[in-house]
Amino acid sequence: MDCSEAILETPAAAYEFLFKSALAIPLSHYLVGLLLLCVVLLYNFLEFHFFQDLFTGFRGGRVFLTYNPSSEIYHGVVSKCRTLHGRYLATPWLSSPHFQTSFINFFGRPPVFTYRRQMFHASDGGMFALDWLLHSDVSEAAVQNNHGMSKDDSTPIVVMIPGLTSDSASPYMKHLVFYTAKQGWNVVVSNHRGLGGVSVTSDCFYNAGWTEDVREVITYLHQEYSAAPLFVVGTSIGANILVKYLGEEGENVPIAGAAAVCSPWDLLIGSRFICRRLIQKLYDRALTIGLQGYAQLHENRYSRLANWDGIQKSRSIRDFDTHATCHVGNYETVDTYYRRCSSSSFIGQVSVPLLCISALDDPVCTREAIPWDECRANKNVVLATTQHGGHLAFFEGITGSSLWWVRAVNEYLAALLASPFMHTQKKAEGLGPHSALAQSSIDQGPYLNVADGMVAAMGNERTDGAINEMSEENKDHDLTNQIVSGAENHQFTSGRKSNSATDASQSSENGVNSKGSGIFARCLYQLSRQNNKSVWLLAYIAIISTWPLVGAALGFLFGRKLKRALPGKPPK
């Protein structure tokens, strides 16, 4: 009691007592405490979920499925997939999305096999590699054979589209290719231009929205092996390219089914997410180094087509896209590139059975970009999300030798092949790679057409410089066709133009061309060629806006006459 009273009476003595007590604690105890603190910080920084799995008895988390209630793809195909209706448990010693993502890229332990390489020549002079792995190459009863596929072979073909700076040699891609071929499929990896050890032979480079190569490969395979059903699987950026391609083509695509794994969906949201936190900035920097290495392989072309100094100084993916992709792809700004090439704008137009798989803890492609409502609205799309998995990892089992998403994709493709819900090509007008519907709303109208001093709002029609180069004798005919096609396109997008509006536009244009003069007539023509209601709307606005002034003038002019005509007031 005497010691405690002395400490309370003199604060200095209390601090001295604490200091002596701290010195009495062994140094090893402090080191243990510091180590525990570091472990806790790293556990949260790397987003480990080991104890969460431990407390739940290592049961794993269930797979969340998002689909349209009336979707035949779900009820007839996905409902039969046990993997998608089960639970996913990450490998316990890889219970972190960052550990999983790093492990698949550096220690993925992929299967060992050899591809059959085919060089594909694109229509623009470009060249890239198609790497094949046939079912006969991996079957247990197969003997060494060097013959390829016959044109009448009906074995299903699966086309793989790799991710950013990835090719057929990437560990996750080899996992997917090998186990898909083991299921009885013929697999071909469509490598991006400039990757897989192939030089770039044209001024076209791949990017997140470059669908031309996929389009040509699919068309070639469909024509070459017409008896074989075609399926496509895209991963990461390859998934974004795949969904964009399917949305552009609509019904007119010779693909029976598809799967998109770990798609970034919205590139603008993804670019902001990947530079938000320190751990994401590490991924951003690592991917940028990969892109710079890709550019270094093709320095001769990049130095001529893009800003080479800016490429070398790039510190992020956004910097690289600013100095390289925007220049080569002719995009005005990097945000314009991200908006136009984001697959979330195309998911609503997909007409092929499509399975989408994403992990909610993906450290590269954020969950914020997932188009939940768009996937739910499209009857052809089923979205499967898991709580854990990382980016293209999804390791499972004690040894971590298999990938959950590979098993899920193969089971889905097998169920789709055995079902009557495979897509068949229909000759319908797709969106096309440069359609107005294929672009973000921020890149669409209203555009302004300035002519003869009159500013008129326009719809989705754009004025091409080629119109000014037409000869006088064909000018009227070509302008008429332009108006008709513009009206049809506007009717397809909004449903607000009728055939009468098209006829009115044609007659108005012919009248103006025949007279060839008159500012007032030309102004009315600029309005009426866009919408047959523009003139009446203008007249309505004029009457409403000038009615107070007109009413006052009429009252002043006719007020005296009315007073004279009316009888006077009777005397009081």
PyMOL commands that set and color helices and strands:
alter all, ss='L'
color gray80, all
select helices_A, chain A and resi 2-9+11-24+27-45+50-55+72-76+78-80+92-94+97-106+135-138+171-182+212-224+237-249+267-273+278-297+299-305+308-312+317-329+334-341+343-345+347-349+367-369+372-377+404-417+441-443+465-469+472-494+499-515+519-528+534-565
alter helices_A, ss='H'
color red, helices_A
select strands_A, chain A and resi 61-62+64-67+87-88+116-121+127-133+157-161+186-190+230-235+257-261+354-359+381-386+395-396+402-403+447-451+454-458
alter strands_A, ss='S'
color yellow, strands_A
deselect
rebuild
show_as cartoon
